[in-house]
Amino acid sequence: MKSVLLAFGAIFLAELGDKTQLAILAMRSKGLSGWGLFVGAMLAFTVLTAIAILFGGWLQTKIPADVIQKIAAGSFMIIGLLMWFGKL
């Protein structure tokens, strides 16, 4: 139970007001189904969390942390540009 509470607290605080929330807010404001967005977001988080758990430790031993950070930053910029131009 301690792991569950620790993970919940850390993720809740880290994700509060992040780009995912803003993306969902923007999609909902375009009239998309609230329940559909909720289910889709939860499925996406589930898959991404499973990937992080299964491969995170392995990746850390194979790819330097600074490379992972640069890949993440580049991905955020691409997603931001796609949203800016209405492609996402």
Phi and psi in radians as a Rosetta constraint file:
Dihedral C 1 N 2 CA 2 C 2 CIRCULARHARMONIC -1.067 0.35
Dihedral N 2 CA 2 C 2 N 3 CIRCULARHARMONIC -0.716 0.35
Dihedral C 2 N 3 CA 3 C 3 CIRCULARHARMONIC -1.101 0.35
Dihedral N 3 CA 3 C 3 N 4 CIRCULARHARMONIC -0.704 0.35
Dihedral C 3 N 4 CA 4 C 4 CIRCULARHARMONIC -1.101 0.35
Dihedral N 4 CA 4 C 4 N 5 CIRCULARHARMONIC -0.842 0.35
Dihedral C 4 N 5 CA 5 C 5 CIRCULARHARMONIC -1.142 0.35
Dihedral N 5 CA 5 C 5 N 6 CIRCULARHARMONIC -0.700 0.35
Dihedral C 5 N 6 CA 6 C 6 CIRCULARHARMONIC -1.126 0.35
Dihedral N 6 CA 6 C 6 N 7 CIRCULARHARMONIC -0.807 0.35
Dihedral C 6 N 7 CA 7 C 7 CIRCULARHARMONIC -1.111 0.35
Dihedral N 7 CA 7 C 7 N 8 CIRCULARHARMONIC -0.777 0.35
Dihedral C 7 N 8 CA 8 C 8 CIRCULARHARMONIC -1.037 0.35
Dihedral N 8 CA 8 C 8 N 9 CIRCULARHARMONIC -0.873 0.35
Dihedral C 8 N 9 CA 9 C 9 CIRCULARHARMONIC -1.069 0.35
Dihedral N 9 CA 9 C 9 N 10 CIRCULARHARMONIC -0.782 0.35
Dihedral C 9 N 10 CA 10 C 10 CIRCULARHARMONIC -1.141 0.35
Dihedral N 10 CA 10 C 10 N 11 CIRCULARHARMONIC -0.814 0.35
Dihedral C 10 N 11 CA 11 C 11 CIRCULARHARMONIC -1.195 0.35
Dihedral N 11 CA 11 C 11 N 12 CIRCULARHARMONIC -0.736 0.35
Dihedral C 11 N 12 CA 12 C 12 CIRCULARHARMONIC -1.020 0.35
Dihedral N 12 CA 12 C 12 N 13 CIRCULARHARMONIC -0.841 0.35
Dihedral C 12 N 13 CA 13 C 13 CIRCULARHARMONIC -1.208 0.35
Dihedral N 13 CA 13 C 13 N 14 CIRCULARHARMONIC -0.691 0.35
Dihedral C 13 N 14 CA 14 C 14 CIRCULARHARMONIC -1.195 0.35
Dihedral N 14 CA 14 C 14 N 15 CIRCULARHARMONIC -0.620 0.35
Dihedral C 14 N 15 CA 15 C 15 CIRCULARHARMONIC -1.605 0.35
Dihedral N 15 CA 15 C 15 N 16 CIRCULARHARMONIC -0.155 0.35
Dihedral C 15 N 16 CA 16 C 16 CIRCULARHARMONIC -1.070 0.35
Dihedral N 16 CA 16 C 16 N 17 CIRCULARHARMONIC 2.040 0.35
Dihedral C 16 N 17 CA 17 C 17 CIRCULARHARMONIC 1.307 0.35
Dihedral N 17 CA 17 C 17 N 18 CIRCULARHARMONIC 0.357 0.35
Dihedral C 17 N 18 CA 18 C 18 CIRCULARHARMONIC -1.474 0.35
Dihedral N 18 CA 18 C 18 N 19 CIRCULARHARMONIC -3.092 0.35
Dihedral C 18 N 19 CA 19 C 19 CIRCULARHARMONIC -1.095 0.35
Dihedral N 19 CA 19 C 19 N 20 CIRCULARHARMONIC -0.523 0.35
Dihedral C 19 N 20 CA 20 C 20 CIRCULARHARMONIC -1.160 0.35
Dihedral N 20 CA 20 C 20 N 21 CIRCULARHARMONIC -0.779 0.35
Dihedral C 20 N 21 CA 21 C 21 CIRCULARHARMONIC -1.075 0.35
Dihedral N 21 CA 21 C 21 N 22 CIRCULARHARMONIC -0.737 0.35
Dihedral C 21 N 22 CA 22 C 22 CIRCULARHARMONIC -1.155 0.35
Dihedral N 22 CA 22 C 22 N 23 CIRCULARHARMONIC -0.652 0.35
Dihedral C 22 N 23 CA 23 C 23 CIRCULARHARMONIC -1.138 0.35
Dihedral N 23 CA 23 C 23 N 24 CIRCULARHARMONIC -0.763 0.35
Dihedral C 23 N 24 CA 24 C 24 CIRCULARHARMONIC -1.119 0.35
Dihedral N 24 CA 24 C 24 N 25 CIRCULARHARMONIC -0.740 0.35
Dihedral C 24 N 25 CA 25 C 25 CIRCULARHARMONIC -1.024 0.35
Dihedral N 25 CA 25 C 25 N 26 CIRCULARHARMONIC -0.779 0.35
Dihedral C 25 N 26 CA 26 C 26 CIRCULARHARMONIC -1.126 0.35
Dihedral N 26 CA 26 C 26 N 27 CIRCULARHARMONIC -0.725 0.35
Dihedral C 26 N 27 CA 27 C 27 CIRCULARHARMONIC -1.151 0.35
Dihedral N 27 CA 27 C 27 N 28 CIRCULARHARMONIC -0.695 0.35
Dihedral C 27 N 28 CA 28 C 28 CIRCULARHARMONIC -1.137 0.35
Dihedral N 28 CA 28 C 28 N 29 CIRCULARHARMONIC -0.657 0.35
Dihedral C 28 N 29 CA 29 C 29 CIRCULARHARMONIC -1.187 0.35
Dihedral N 29 CA 29 C 29 N 30 CIRCULARHARMONIC -0.295 0.35
Dihedral C 29 N 30 CA 30 C 30 CIRCULARHARMONIC -1.513 0.35
Dihedral N 30 CA 30 C 30 N 31 CIRCULARHARMONIC 0.044 0.35
Dihedral C 30 N 31 CA 31 C 31 CIRCULARHARMONIC 1.670 0.35
Dihedral N 31 CA 31 C 31 N 32 CIRCULARHARMONIC 0.109 0.35
Dihedral C 31 N 32 CA 32 C 32 CIRCULARHARMONIC -1.219 0.35
Dihedral N 32 CA 32 C 32 N 33 CIRCULARHARMONIC 2.678 0.35
Dihedral C 32 N 33 CA 33 C 33 CIRCULARHARMONIC -1.049 0.35
Dihedral N 33 CA 33 C 33 N 34 CIRCULARHARMONIC 2.252 0.35
Dihedral C 33 N 34 CA 34 C 34 CIRCULARHARMONIC -1.074 0.35
Dihedral N 34 CA 34 C 34 N 35 CIRCULARHARMONIC -0.794 0.35
Dihedral C 34 N 35 CA 35 C 35 CIRCULARHARMONIC -1.169 0.35
Dihedral N 35 CA 35 C 35 N 36 CIRCULARHARMONIC -0.672 0.35
Dihedral C 35 N 36 CA 36 C 36 CIRCULARHARMONIC -1.102 0.35
Dihedral N 36 CA 36 C 36 N 37 CIRCULARHARMONIC -0.753 0.35
Dihedral C 36 N 37 CA 37 C 37 CIRCULARHARMONIC -1.128 0.35
Dihedral N 37 CA 37 C 37 N 38 CIRCULARHARMONIC -0.710 0.35
Dihedral C 37 N 38 CA 38 C 38 CIRCULARHARMONIC -1.073 0.35
Dihedral N 38 CA 38 C 38 N 39 CIRCULARHARMONIC -0.863 0.35
Dihedral C 38 N 39 CA 39 C 39 CIRCULARHARMONIC -1.126 0.35
Dihedral N 39 CA 39 C 39 N 40 CIRCULARHARMONIC -0.774 0.35
Dihedral C 39 N 40 CA 40 C 40 CIRCULARHARMONIC -1.075 0.35
Dihedral N 40 CA 40 C 40 N 41 CIRCULARHARMONIC -0.751 0.35
Dihedral C 40 N 41 CA 41 C 41 CIRCULARHARMONIC -1.143 0.35
Dihedral N 41 CA 41 C 41 N 42 CIRCULARHARMONIC -0.733 0.35
Dihedral C 41 N 42 CA 42 C 42 CIRCULARHARMONIC -1.144 0.35
Dihedral N 42 CA 42 C 42 N 43 CIRCULARHARMONIC -0.701 0.35
Dihedral C 42 N 43 CA 43 C 43 CIRCULARHARMONIC -1.111 0.35
Dihedral N 43 CA 43 C 43 N 44 CIRCULARHARMONIC -0.737 0.35
Dihedral C 43 N 44 CA 44 C 44 CIRCULARHARMONIC -1.092 0.35
Dihedral N 44 CA 44 C 44 N 45 CIRCULARHARMONIC -0.812 0.35
Dihedral C 44 N 45 CA 45 C 45 CIRCULARHARMONIC -1.083 0.35
Dihedral N 45 CA 45 C 45 N 46 CIRCULARHARMONIC -0.670 0.35
Dihedral C 45 N 46 CA 46 C 46 CIRCULARHARMONIC -1.095 0.35
Dihedral N 46 CA 46 C 46 N 47 CIRCULARHARMONIC -0.831 0.35
Dihedral C 46 N 47 CA 47 C 47 CIRCULARHARMONIC -1.114 0.35
Dihedral N 47 CA 47 C 47 N 48 CIRCULARHARMONIC -0.804 0.35
Dihedral C 47 N 48 CA 48 C 48 CIRCULARHARMONIC -1.127 0.35
Dihedral N 48 CA 48 C 48 N 49 CIRCULARHARMONIC -0.650 0.35
Dihedral C 48 N 49 CA 49 C 49 CIRCULARHARMONIC -1.178 0.35
Dihedral N 49 CA 49 C 49 N 50 CIRCULARHARMONIC -0.705 0.35
Dihedral C 49 N 50 CA 50 C 50 CIRCULARHARMONIC -1.065 0.35
Dihedral N 50 CA 50 C 50 N 51 CIRCULARHARMONIC -0.747 0.35
Dihedral C 50 N 51 CA 51 C 51 CIRCULARHARMONIC -1.080 0.35
Dihedral N 51 CA 51 C 51 N 52 CIRCULARHARMONIC -0.785 0.35
Dihedral C 51 N 52 CA 52 C 52 CIRCULARHARMONIC -1.056 0.35
Dihedral N 52 CA 52 C 52 N 53 CIRCULARHARMONIC -0.734 0.35
Dihedral C 52 N 53 CA 53 C 53 CIRCULARHARMONIC -1.208 0.35
Dihedral N 53 CA 53 C 53 N 54 CIRCULARHARMONIC -0.773 0.35
Dihedral C 53 N 54 CA 54 C 54 CIRCULARHARMONIC -1.278 0.35
Dihedral N 54 CA 54 C 54 N 55 CIRCULARHARMONIC -0.693 0.35
Dihedral C 54 N 55 CA 55 C 55 CIRCULARHARMONIC -1.986 0.35
Dihedral N 55 CA 55 C 55 N 56 CIRCULARHARMONIC -0.162 0.35
Dihedral C 55 N 56 CA 56 C 56 CIRCULARHARMONIC -1.015 0.35
Dihedral N 56 CA 56 C 56 N 57 CIRCULARHARMONIC -0.853 0.35
Dihedral C 56 N 57 CA 57 C 57 CIRCULARHARMONIC -1.096 0.35
Dihedral N 57 CA 57 C 57 N 58 CIRCULARHARMONIC -0.730 0.35
Dihedral C 57 N 58 CA 58 C 58 CIRCULARHARMONIC -1.112 0.35
Dihedral N 58 CA 58 C 58 N 59 CIRCULARHARMONIC -0.808 0.35
Dihedral C 58 N 59 CA 59 C 59 CIRCULARHARMONIC -1.046 0.35
Dihedral N 59 CA 59 C 59 N 60 CIRCULARHARMONIC -0.670 0.35
Dihedral C 59 N 60 CA 60 C 60 CIRCULARHARMONIC -1.078 0.35
Dihedral N 60 CA 60 C 60 N 61 CIRCULARHARMONIC -0.554 0.35
Dihedral C 60 N 61 CA 61 C 61 CIRCULARHARMONIC -1.441 0.35
Dihedral N 61 CA 61 C 61 N 62 CIRCULARHARMONIC -0.285 0.35
Dihedral C 61 N 62 CA 62 C 62 CIRCULARHARMONIC -1.840 0.35
Dihedral N 62 CA 62 C 62 N 63 CIRCULARHARMONIC -0.518 0.35
Dihedral C 62 N 63 CA 63 C 63 CIRCULARHARMONIC -2.173 0.35
Dihedral N 63 CA 63 C 63 N 64 CIRCULARHARMONIC 2.246 0.35
Dihedral C 63 N 64 CA 64 C 64 CIRCULARHARMONIC -1.056 0.35
Dihedral N 64 CA 64 C 64 N 65 CIRCULARHARMONIC 2.586 0.35
Dihedral C 64 N 65 CA 65 C 65 CIRCULARHARMONIC -1.035 0.35
Dihedral N 65 CA 65 C 65 N 66 CIRCULARHARMONIC -0.641 0.35
Dihedral C 65 N 66 CA 66 C 66 CIRCULARHARMONIC -1.164 0.35
Dihedral N 66 CA 66 C 66 N 67 CIRCULARHARMONIC -0.557 0.35
Dihedral C 66 N 67 CA 67 C 67 CIRCULARHARMONIC -1.207 0.35
Dihedral N 67 CA 67 C 67 N 68 CIRCULARHARMONIC -0.751 0.35
Dihedral C 67 N 68 CA 68 C 68 CIRCULARHARMONIC -1.062 0.35
Dihedral N 68 CA 68 C 68 N 69 CIRCULARHARMONIC -0.725 0.35
Dihedral C 68 N 69 CA 69 C 69 CIRCULARHARMONIC -1.116 0.35
Dihedral N 69 CA 69 C 69 N 70 CIRCULARHARMONIC -0.697 0.35
Dihedral C 69 N 70 CA 70 C 70 CIRCULARHARMONIC -1.182 0.35
Dihedral N 70 CA 70 C 70 N 71 CIRCULARHARMONIC -0.690 0.35
Dihedral C 70 N 71 CA 71 C 71 CIRCULARHARMONIC -1.089 0.35
Dihedral N 71 CA 71 C 71 N 72 CIRCULARHARMONIC -0.765 0.35
Dihedral C 71 N 72 CA 72 C 72 CIRCULARHARMONIC -1.097 0.35
Dihedral N 72 CA 72 C 72 N 73 CIRCULARHARMONIC -0.777 0.35
Dihedral C 72 N 73 CA 73 C 73 CIRCULARHARMONIC -1.095 0.35
Dihedral N 73 CA 73 C 73 N 74 CIRCULARHARMONIC -0.743 0.35
Dihedral C 73 N 74 CA 74 C 74 CIRCULARHARMONIC -1.104 0.35
Dihedral N 74 CA 74 C 74 N 75 CIRCULARHARMONIC -0.699 0.35
Dihedral C 74 N 75 CA 75 C 75 CIRCULARHARMONIC -1.100 0.35
Dihedral N 75 CA 75 C 75 N 76 CIRCULARHARMONIC -0.740 0.35
Dihedral C 75 N 76 CA 76 C 76 CIRCULARHARMONIC -1.081 0.35
Dihedral N 76 CA 76 C 76 N 77 CIRCULARHARMONIC -0.710 0.35
Dihedral C 76 N 77 CA 77 C 77 CIRCULARHARMONIC -1.147 0.35
Dihedral N 77 CA 77 C 77 N 78 CIRCULARHARMONIC -0.724 0.35
Dihedral C 77 N 78 CA 78 C 78 CIRCULARHARMONIC -1.113 0.35
Dihedral N 78 CA 78 C 78 N 79 CIRCULARHARMONIC -0.801 0.35
Dihedral C 78 N 79 CA 79 C 79 CIRCULARHARMONIC -1.074 0.35
Dihedral N 79 CA 79 C 79 N 80 CIRCULARHARMONIC -0.748 0.35
Dihedral C 79 N 80 CA 80 C 80 CIRCULARHARMONIC -1.056 0.35
Dihedral N 80 CA 80 C 80 N 81 CIRCULARHARMONIC -0.761 0.35
Dihedral C 80 N 81 CA 81 C 81 CIRCULARHARMONIC -1.138 0.35
Dihedral N 81 CA 81 C 81 N 82 CIRCULARHARMONIC -0.720 0.35
Dihedral C 81 N 82 CA 82 C 82 CIRCULARHARMONIC -1.063 0.35
Dihedral N 82 CA 82 C 82 N 83 CIRCULARHARMONIC -0.716 0.35
Dihedral C 82 N 83 CA 83 C 83 CIRCULARHARMONIC -1.189 0.35
Dihedral N 83 CA 83 C 83 N 84 CIRCULARHARMONIC -0.717 0.35
Dihedral C 83 N 84 CA 84 C 84 CIRCULARHARMONIC -0.997 0.35
Dihedral N 84 CA 84 C 84 N 85 CIRCULARHARMONIC -0.732 0.35
Dihedral C 84 N 85 CA 85 C 85 CIRCULARHARMONIC -1.610 0.35
Dihedral N 85 CA 85 C 85 N 86 CIRCULARHARMONIC 0.177 0.35
Dihedral C 85 N 86 CA 86 C 86 CIRCULARHARMONIC 1.249 0.35
Dihedral N 86 CA 86 C 86 N 87 CIRCULARHARMONIC 0.411 0.35
Dihedral C 86 N 87 CA 87 C 87 CIRCULARHARMONIC -1.646 0.35
Dihedral N 87 CA 87 C 87 N 88 CIRCULARHARMONIC -0.108 0.35
